[in-house]
């Protein structure tokens, strides 16, 4: 049976705080071998000092952006940009967040979410003597679907995929491509109990102990599909630019 509950007792996190100690104090003695903690990226960013004093959020987004995938301007003039960040994550505004942070500041994503997750998992295992895994989550939209869900951007000591390829379904047919991204599924499940404005930034998931493993397991970076294997590797902005350039070249080549 899967159990998911919010971890209470986490205070407001500030730069330089020992996040492992804060979690251990709040969790002890509730954690058991095989538990997975889903930690909202905001508190990881705060502890790591990833707070930027910036009145201009767009400048912060520019600094975190590798490429612009798509953009749209609303009737009010607000520009929404879907970009690839330096972490390889494609999301709105490069994950730069101005919510739940002091006025005049923005939060950047952790420098290395996988390293952050591994450090938390290692620290909690040492302090509490239990073999736990850690997922660092962030909220994202989805192409072709309204709304947002939480997804894994960092993982430590957790298998991010459940590879069922080579097995058979209930009718005995072979599974060829079935590989659930369990890290994203756990992140979404945890968000159901963390919610957005309840100041409950961590959830504990119990019941999937088989997913907890060594700290050197591949992290959430392995979830990002390489561009050469992505059927939709170019966004609308890039596709338009490529089409415009191809059309202009065709016109100029005419006799």
Residue frames as qw, qx, qy, qz and C-alpha x, y, z in Angstrom:
[[0.000, 0.888, 0.460, 0.000, 0.00, 0.00, 0.00],
 [0.406, 0.389, -0.014, 0.827, 1.29, 3.44, -0.93],
 [0.327, -0.809, -0.397, 0.283, 1.22, 6.06, 1.82],
 [0.377, 0.437, 0.042, 0.816, 2.00, 9.76, 1.29],
 [0.355, -0.837, -0.391, 0.144, 1.98, 12.39, 4.02],
 [0.225, 0.850, -0.148, 0.452, 3.42, 15.89, 4.52],
 [0.656, -0.124, -0.444, 0.597, 6.36, 16.34, 6.86],
 [0.222, -0.921, -0.200, -0.250, 5.44, 18.94, 9.43],
 [0.644, -0.696, 0.015, 0.316, 7.79, 21.08, 11.50],
 [0.634, 0.220, 0.184, 0.719, 10.02, 22.49, 8.76],
 [0.123, -0.763, -0.205, 0.601, 10.70, 26.17, 9.62],
 [0.443, 0.891, -0.017, -0.096, 11.22, 28.97, 7.12],
 [0.851, -0.033, 0.176, 0.494, 14.47, 28.08, 5.34],
 [0.046, 0.971, -0.134, -0.192, 17.15, 30.74, 4.95],
 [0.641, 0.639, -0.392, 0.164, 20.47, 30.86, 3.09],
 [0.153, 0.544, -0.720, 0.402, 23.10, 28.79, 4.84],
 [0.750, -0.288, 0.343, -0.486, 20.65, 26.66, 6.81],
 [0.069, -0.253, 0.963, 0.066, 21.58, 23.00, 7.27],
 [0.683, 0.028, -0.249, -0.686, 18.64, 21.51, 5.39],
 [0.607, 0.040, -0.794, 0.020, 19.63, 17.95, 6.27],
 [0.142, -0.038, -0.720, 0.678, 19.49, 18.81, 9.98],
 [0.432, 0.051, 0.134, -0.890, 16.14, 20.57, 9.63],
 [0.731, 0.042, -0.490, -0.472, 14.63, 17.56, 7.86],
 [0.506, 0.045, -0.821, 0.259, 16.17, 15.08, 10.29],
 [0.070, 0.006, 0.585, -0.808, 14.80, 16.97, 13.28],
 [0.587, 0.089, 0.003, -0.804, 11.32, 17.09, 11.76],
 [0.735, 0.152, -0.558, -0.353, 11.35, 13.49, 10.53],
 [0.329, 0.159, -0.866, 0.343, 12.82, 11.63, 13.48],
 [0.350, -0.273, 0.886, 0.135, 11.65, 9.03, 14.41],
 [0.705, 0.414, 0.260, -0.515, 9.04, 8.80, 11.65],
 [0.531, 0.594, -0.503, -0.334, 11.27, 7.63, 8.78],
 [0.852, -0.160, 0.498, -0.035, 11.91, 3.98, 7.94],
 [0.331, -0.265, 0.739, 0.523, 14.08, 2.07, 5.48],
 [0.273, 0.363, 0.793, 0.405, 12.71, 2.47, 1.97],
 [0.099, 0.842, 0.395, -0.355, 10.98, 5.81, 2.53],
 [0.448, 0.349, 0.309, 0.763, 11.33, 8.46, -0.17],
 [0.096, -0.696, -0.296, 0.648, 11.29, 12.15, 0.68],
 [0.383, 0.622, 0.418, 0.540, 10.04, 14.55, -1.97],
 [0.340, -0.562, -0.180, 0.732, 11.54, 17.97, -1.29],
 [0.341, 0.899, 0.273, 0.004, 10.28, 21.13, -2.98],
 [0.675, 0.331, 0.010, 0.660, 13.12, 22.77, -4.90],
 [0.073, -0.879, -0.040, -0.470, 12.32, 26.16, -3.35],
 [0.639, -0.753, 0.153, -0.038, 13.70, 25.23, 0.07],
 [0.855, -0.026, 0.182, 0.485, 16.78, 23.64, -1.49],
 [0.404, 0.651, 0.121, 0.631, 17.39, 26.86, -3.42],
 [0.321, -0.889, 0.024, -0.326, 16.90, 28.96, -0.29],
 [0.814, -0.526, 0.164, 0.185, 19.32, 26.86, 1.77],
 [0.766, 0.109, 0.254, 0.581, 21.88, 27.03, -1.03],
 [0.167, -0.618, 0.005, 0.768, 21.56, 30.78, -1.31],
 [0.288, 0.253, 0.668, 0.638, 20.09, 30.70, -4.79],
 [0.040, 0.851, 0.468, -0.234, 18.18, 33.91, -4.03],
 [0.429, 0.216, 0.245, 0.842, 18.78, 36.79, -6.39],
 [0.024, 0.676, 0.313, -0.667, 17.95, 40.41, -5.62],
 [0.179, 0.077, 0.616, 0.763, 16.41, 41.36, -8.92],
 [0.370, 0.456, 0.306, -0.749, 13.64, 43.79, -9.65],
 [0.564, 0.469, -0.396, -0.553, 13.82, 42.61, -13.26],
 [0.803, -0.087, 0.575, -0.130, 12.80, 38.93, -13.33],
 [0.795, 0.604, 0.010, -0.059, 13.35, 38.84, -17.10],
 [0.210, 0.788, -0.567, 0.113, 17.06, 39.53, -16.62],
 [0.500, -0.384, 0.746, -0.214, 17.31, 36.57, -14.24],
 [0.862, 0.303, 0.374, -0.160, 15.51, 34.37, -16.75],
 [0.570, 0.775, -0.272, -0.023, 17.91, 35.49, -19.49],
 [0.078, -0.692, 0.702, -0.150, 20.89, 34.50, -17.35],
 [0.599, -0.157, 0.759, -0.202, 19.50, 30.98, -16.80],
 [0.785, 0.498, 0.212, -0.302, 18.40, 30.43, -20.40],
 [0.500, -0.226, 0.676, 0.491, 20.27, 28.35, -22.97],
 [0.002, 0.122, 0.650, 0.750, 17.68, 28.68, -25.75],
 [0.470, 0.209, 0.278, -0.811, 14.16, 30.03, -26.21],
 [0.232, 0.161, 0.942, 0.180, 11.80, 27.26, -27.31],
 [0.023, -0.635, -0.641, -0.431, 8.57, 29.27, -27.54],
 [0.092, -0.214, -0.354, 0.906, 7.12, 32.58, -26.43],
 [0.047, -0.647, -0.668, -0.365, 3.74, 34.25, -26.36],
 [0.045, 0.054, -0.227, 0.971, 2.62, 37.79, -25.56],
 [0.015, 0.571, 0.792, -0.213, -0.73, 38.21, -23.82],
 [0.104, 0.802, 0.397, 0.433, -3.15, 41.06, -24.63],
 [0.408, -0.904, -0.080, 0.100, -1.87, 42.83, -21.51],
 [0.306, 0.848, -0.409, 0.141, 1.69, 42.70, -22.81],
 [0.627, -0.533, 0.562, -0.080, 2.99, 39.95, -20.51],
 [0.580, 0.509, -0.608, -0.188, 5.47, 37.68, -22.27],
 [0.870, -0.289, 0.379, -0.129, 5.55, 33.98, -21.40],
 [0.391, 0.645, -0.642, -0.140, 8.71, 32.22, -22.44],
 [0.975, -0.145, 0.164, -0.024, 9.29, 28.47, -22.58],
 [0.257, 0.809, -0.527, 0.038, 13.04, 27.98, -22.48],
 [0.907, -0.015, -0.346, 0.241, 15.74, 25.40, -22.00],
 [0.395, -0.890, 0.217, -0.062, 17.67, 26.20, -18.85],
 [0.178, 0.685, -0.702, 0.077, 21.32, 25.49, -18.18],
 [0.524, -0.220, 0.775, -0.277, 20.12, 22.29, -16.42],
 [0.052, 0.024, -0.889, -0.455, 18.62, 21.02, -19.67],
 [0.162, 0.493, 0.788, -0.331, 15.09, 21.41, -18.32],
 [0.029, -0.291, -0.454, -0.842, 12.54, 22.89, -20.71],
 [0.193, -0.628, -0.695, 0.292, 10.03, 24.89, -18.72],
 [0.037, 0.909, 0.257, 0.325, 8.44, 28.30, -18.35],
 [0.162, -0.942, 0.172, -0.239, 10.80, 31.08, -17.26],
 [0.524, 0.456, -0.641, 0.327, 13.77, 28.71, -16.75],
 [0.654, -0.379, -0.615, 0.224, 12.36, 27.83, -13.34],
 [0.179, 0.165, -0.294, 0.924, 12.98, 31.36, -12.03],
 [0.344, -0.617, -0.701, -0.095, 10.32, 31.91, -9.37],
 [0.012, 0.397, -0.199, 0.896, 9.13, 35.07, -7.67],
 [0.682, -0.504, -0.247, -0.469, 6.55, 33.38, -5.42],
 [0.849, -0.504, -0.136, 0.074, 7.13, 32.51, -1.75],
 [0.665, 0.030, -0.099, 0.739, 10.23, 34.69, -1.68],
 [0.179, -0.652, -0.267, 0.687, 10.74, 38.21, -0.26],
 [0.400, 0.883, 0.231, -0.084, 9.64, 41.15, -2.41],
 [0.156, 0.906, -0.369, -0.140, 12.35, 42.25, -4.83],
 [0.267, -0.459, 0.839, 0.121, 13.95, 38.82, -4.99],
 [0.848, 0.238, -0.273, -0.388, 13.62, 35.74, -7.18],
 [0.713, -0.359, 0.602, -0.012, 14.58, 32.14, -6.59],
 [0.463, 0.515, -0.647, -0.320, 16.76, 30.27, -9.06],
 [0.968, -0.072, -0.201, -0.131, 16.71, 26.48, -9.30],
 [0.724, -0.573, 0.325, 0.204, 19.43, 24.66, -7.35],
 [0.078, 0.725, -0.584, -0.356, 22.86, 24.73, -8.98],
 [0.353, 0.218, -0.887, -0.203, 22.85, 20.92, -9.33],
 [0.729, -0.272, 0.079, -0.623, 19.56, 19.33, -8.17],
 [0.911, 0.031, -0.411, -0.008, 20.90, 15.78, -8.44],
 [0.456, 0.276, -0.571, 0.624, 23.90, 16.63, -6.25],
 [0.337, -0.359, 0.307, -0.815, 21.57, 18.35, -3.77],
 [0.875, -0.174, -0.136, -0.431, 19.32, 15.27, -3.61],
 [0.817, 0.129, -0.507, 0.242, 22.27, 12.92, -3.16],
 [0.188, 0.355, -0.525, 0.750, 23.71, 15.09, -0.38],
 [0.577, -0.315, 0.192, -0.728, 20.37, 15.12, 1.46],
 [0.935, -0.058, -0.278, -0.213, 19.94, 11.36, 1.07],
 [0.661, 0.239, -0.552, 0.448, 23.47, 10.69, 2.28],
 [0.038, -0.380, 0.447, -0.809, 23.12, 13.04, 5.24],
 [0.722, -0.270, 0.078, -0.632, 19.78, 11.62, 6.32],
 [0.907, 0.036, -0.419, -0.004, 21.04, 8.04, 6.04],
 [0.482, 0.273, -0.565, 0.611, 24.00, 8.92, 8.24],
 [0.208, -0.337, 0.365, -0.842, 22.06, 10.93, 10.83],
 [0.729, -0.145, 0.153, -0.651, 19.00, 8.72, 11.15],
 [0.286, -0.262, 0.922, -0.010, 20.38, 5.30, 10.28],
 [0.662, 0.428, 0.565, -0.244, 17.65, 4.61, 7.72],
 [0.350, -0.032, 0.651, 0.673, 18.08, 3.96, 4.01],
 [0.338, 0.744, 0.414, -0.401, 15.98, 6.68, 2.38],
 [0.461, 0.307, 0.451, 0.700, 15.87, 8.25, -1.05],
 [0.005, 0.643, 0.210, -0.736, 15.33, 11.90, -1.95],
 [0.380, 0.546, 0.542, 0.513, 13.59, 13.53, -4.89],
 [0.065, -0.415, -0.094, 0.902, 13.84, 17.28, -5.49],
 [0.301, 0.589, 0.726, 0.188, 10.68, 18.47, -7.25],
 [0.016, 0.280, -0.057, -0.958, 9.54, 21.52, -9.15],
 [0.495, 0.570, 0.539, -0.374, 6.25, 22.56, -10.73],
 [0.116, -0.211, 0.621, 0.746, 5.98, 22.42, -14.52],
 [0.666, 0.400, 0.072, -0.625, 3.40, 22.73, -17.25],
 [0.592, 0.017, 0.773, 0.229, 2.92, 20.07, -19.92],
 [0.138, 0.200, -0.541, -0.805, 2.75, 20.43, -23.70],
 [0.379, -0.194, -0.703, -0.569, -0.80, 20.05, -25.02],
 [0.475, -0.517, -0.707, 0.083, -2.32, 19.93, -21.53],
 [0.196, -0.784, 0.016, -0.589, -3.66, 22.65, -19.25],
 [0.731, -0.668, 0.047, -0.133, -2.49, 23.03, -15.66],
 [0.223, 0.676, -0.661, 0.238, 0.72, 22.08, -13.92],
 [0.932, -0.321, -0.170, -0.008, 2.11, 19.12, -12.00],
 [0.364, -0.784, 0.499, 0.065, 5.22, 18.56, -9.95],
 [0.895, 0.375, -0.229, 0.082, 8.10, 16.70, -11.59],
 [0.796, -0.464, 0.113, 0.371, 11.47, 15.42, -10.44],
 [0.398, 0.878, -0.230, 0.135, 14.43, 17.68, -11.21],
 [0.077, 0.608, -0.738, 0.282, 16.82, 15.96, -8.80],
 [0.935, -0.223, -0.151, -0.229, 17.12, 12.45, -7.37],
 [0.084, 0.597, -0.748, 0.278, 19.45, 10.78, -4.90],
 [0.177, -0.135, 0.934, -0.281, 19.32, 7.10, -3.99],
 [0.621, 0.383, 0.476, -0.491, 16.11, 6.58, -5.99],
 [0.365, 0.139, 0.769, 0.506, 15.49, 4.74, -9.27],
 [0.247, 0.374, 0.010, -0.894, 13.90, 7.32, -11.52],
 [0.602, 0.190, -0.496, -0.596, 12.54, 4.75, -13.99],
 [0.690, -0.077, 0.679, -0.240, 10.75, 1.44, -13.57],
 [0.284, 0.430, -0.672, -0.532, 11.91, -0.41, -16.67],
 [0.742, 0.104, 0.558, -0.356, 9.26, -2.98, -17.66],
 [0.585, 0.573, -0.428, -0.381, 10.60, -3.59, -21.16],
 [0.309, 0.313, -0.898, -0.014, 10.96, -7.29, -21.88],
 [0.269, 0.105, 0.827, -0.482, 8.22, -8.27, -19.45],
 [0.104, -0.333, -0.796, -0.495, 4.68, -9.21, -20.47],
 [0.385, -0.230, 0.091, -0.889, 1.31, -7.59, -19.85],
 [0.580, -0.054, 0.621, -0.526, -1.70, -9.29, -18.24],
 [0.854, 0.389, 0.076, -0.336, -2.54, -10.92, -21.59],
 [0.849, -0.140, 0.399, 0.316, 0.96, -12.28, -22.10],
 [0.571, 0.766, 0.085, 0.283, 1.97, -9.73, -24.75],
 [0.675, -0.089, -0.136, 0.720, 5.54, -8.42, -24.55],
 [0.097, -0.954, -0.139, 0.247, 6.12, -4.89, -23.26],
 [0.715, 0.409, 0.120, 0.555, 8.38, -3.10, -25.71],
 [0.237, 0.553, -0.065, 0.797, 8.48, 0.57, -24.64],
 [0.547, -0.750, -0.283, -0.241, 6.90, 0.59, -21.17],
 [0.576, 0.038, -0.402, 0.711, 9.21, 2.48, -18.81],
 [0.270, -0.886, -0.349, -0.142, 7.25, 4.58, -16.29],
 [0.282, 0.490, -0.339, 0.752, 9.08, 7.63, -14.95],
 [0.570, -0.558, -0.592, 0.116, 8.35, 6.80, -11.33],
 [0.370, -0.189, -0.262, 0.871, 10.31, 9.80, -10.05],
 [0.172, -0.183, -0.222, -0.942, 7.85, 12.15, -11.76],
 [0.558, -0.441, -0.611, -0.348, 4.91, 10.07, -10.55],
 [0.562, -0.410, -0.537, 0.476, 6.16, 10.23, -6.95],
 [0.178, -0.043, -0.085, 0.979, 6.74, 13.99, -7.25],
 [0.351, -0.311, -0.390, -0.793, 3.15, 14.49, -8.43],
 [0.622, -0.456, -0.636, -0.036, 1.75, 12.24, -5.70],
 [0.462, -0.272, -0.423, 0.731, 3.69, 14.19, -3.07],
 [0.008, -0.148, -0.090, -0.985, 2.29, 17.48, -4.35],
 [0.459, -0.499, -0.592, -0.435, -1.22, 16.29, -3.50],
 [0.620, -0.615, -0.436, 0.220, -0.36, 16.51, 0.20],
 [0.450, -0.160, -0.095, 0.873, 2.19, 19.35, 0.13],
 [0.169, 0.879, 0.446, 0.002, -0.14, 21.68, -1.76],
 [0.490, 0.560, 0.066, 0.665, 1.04, 25.14, -2.79],
 [0.080, -0.677, 0.131, -0.720, 0.27, 27.52, 0.02],
 [0.804, -0.528, -0.232, -0.148, 0.28, 25.27, 3.08],
 [0.057, -0.791, 0.560, -0.239, 3.98, 25.77, 3.93],
 [0.859, -0.212, 0.464, -0.051, 4.54, 22.03, 3.79],
 [0.359, 0.744, -0.464, -0.320, 7.52, 21.75, 1.44],
 [0.099, 0.356, -0.928, -0.034, 8.34, 18.07, 2.03],
 [0.871, -0.077, 0.008, -0.485, 6.33, 14.87, 1.72],
 [0.291, -0.360, 0.886, -0.026, 7.20, 11.32, 2.69],
 [0.784, 0.201, -0.347, -0.474, 6.28, 8.46, 0.36],
 [0.379, -0.325, 0.847, -0.184, 6.14, 4.94, 1.82],
 [0.810, 0.259, 0.443, -0.285, 5.39, 1.74, -0.02],
 [0.766, 0.632, -0.115, 0.030, 7.89, 1.77, -2.89],
 [0.553, -0.702, 0.418, 0.165, 11.02, 0.66, -1.04],
 [0.832, 0.138, 0.419, 0.336, 12.18, -1.33, -4.07],
 [0.435, 0.840, 0.098, 0.309, 12.94, 1.99, -5.78],
 [0.305, -0.904, 0.296, -0.039, 15.43, 3.05, -3.09],
 [0.936, 0.178, -0.076, 0.293, 19.01, 2.13, -3.89],
 [0.668, -0.212, -0.023, 0.713, 22.61, 3.25, -3.90],
 [0.039, -0.826, -0.102, 0.554, 23.51, 6.91, -3.97],
 [0.153, -0.406, 0.569, 0.698, 25.28, 6.54, -7.32],
 [0.443, 0.513, 0.732, 0.068, 22.08, 5.66, -9.19],
 [0.220, 0.337, 0.381, 0.832, 21.40, 7.90, -12.21],
 [0.031, 0.373, 0.429, -0.822, 19.74, 11.14, -11.15],
 [0.417, 0.693, 0.479, -0.341, 16.84, 13.10, -12.60],
 [0.112, 0.652, -0.422, -0.620, 19.09, 14.54, -15.31],
 [0.169, -0.082, 0.927, 0.324, 18.74, 11.12, -16.98],
 [0.380, 0.567, 0.674, -0.284, 15.01, 11.81, -17.44],
 [0.269, 0.746, -0.116, -0.598, 15.70, 14.53, -20.01],
 [0.836, 0.351, 0.400, 0.136, 15.44, 12.99, -23.47],
 [0.402, -0.327, 0.397, 0.758, 18.41, 13.78, -25.74],
 [0.368, 0.588, -0.046, -0.719, 17.49, 16.12, -28.58],
 [0.220, 0.328, -0.780, -0.486, 18.49, 13.61, -31.24],
 [0.081, -0.204, -0.976, -0.008, 15.85, 11.18, -29.93],
 [0.183, 0.483, 0.513, -0.686, 13.13, 13.77, -29.36],
 [0.323, 0.511, 0.692, 0.395, 10.43, 13.95, -32.03],
 [0.012, -0.935, -0.297, -0.196, 9.65, 17.51, -30.93],
 [0.676, -0.271, -0.121, 0.675, 13.16, 18.79, -30.28],
 [0.172, 0.175, 0.117, 0.962, 12.48, 22.19, -31.83],
 [0.080, 0.557, 0.598, -0.570, 9.96, 24.62, -30.36],
 [0.385, 0.803, 0.455, 0.013, 7.67, 26.98, -32.20],
 [0.029, -0.926, 0.188, 0.325, 10.17, 29.85, -32.21],
 [0.358, -0.441, 0.713, 0.411, 12.92, 27.66, -33.62],
 [0.508, 0.362, 0.757, 0.194, 10.63, 25.99, -36.16],
 [0.292, 0.912, 0.250, -0.143, 9.44, 29.36, -37.41],
 [0.123, -0.824, 0.410, 0.371, 13.02, 30.64, -37.74],
 [0.451, -0.174, 0.801, 0.352, 14.10, 27.51, -39.61],
 [0.467, 0.586, 0.655, 0.095, 11.09, 27.68, -41.94],
 [0.161, 0.953, 0.042, -0.252, 11.62, 31.40, -42.61],
 [0.241, -0.660, 0.585, 0.406, 15.31, 30.83, -43.36],
 [0.492, 0.096, 0.816, 0.288, 14.52, 27.91, -45.67],
 [0.401, 0.775, 0.487, -0.027, 11.90, 29.96, -47.51],
 [0.031, 0.927, -0.182, -0.326, 14.23, 32.93, -47.91],
 [0.364, -0.429, 0.724, 0.399, 16.99, 30.66, -49.23],
 [0.515, 0.376, 0.751, 0.171, 14.59, 29.12, -51.71],
 [0.295, 0.910, 0.250, -0.148, 13.51, 32.53, -53.03],
 [0.101, -0.843, 0.394, 0.351, 17.07, 33.77, -53.37],
 [0.473, -0.220, 0.787, 0.330, 18.06, 30.65, -55.27],
 [0.594, 0.620, 0.510, -0.057, 15.47, 31.20, -58.00],
 [0.497, 0.112, 0.375, 0.775, 16.81, 32.39, -61.34]]
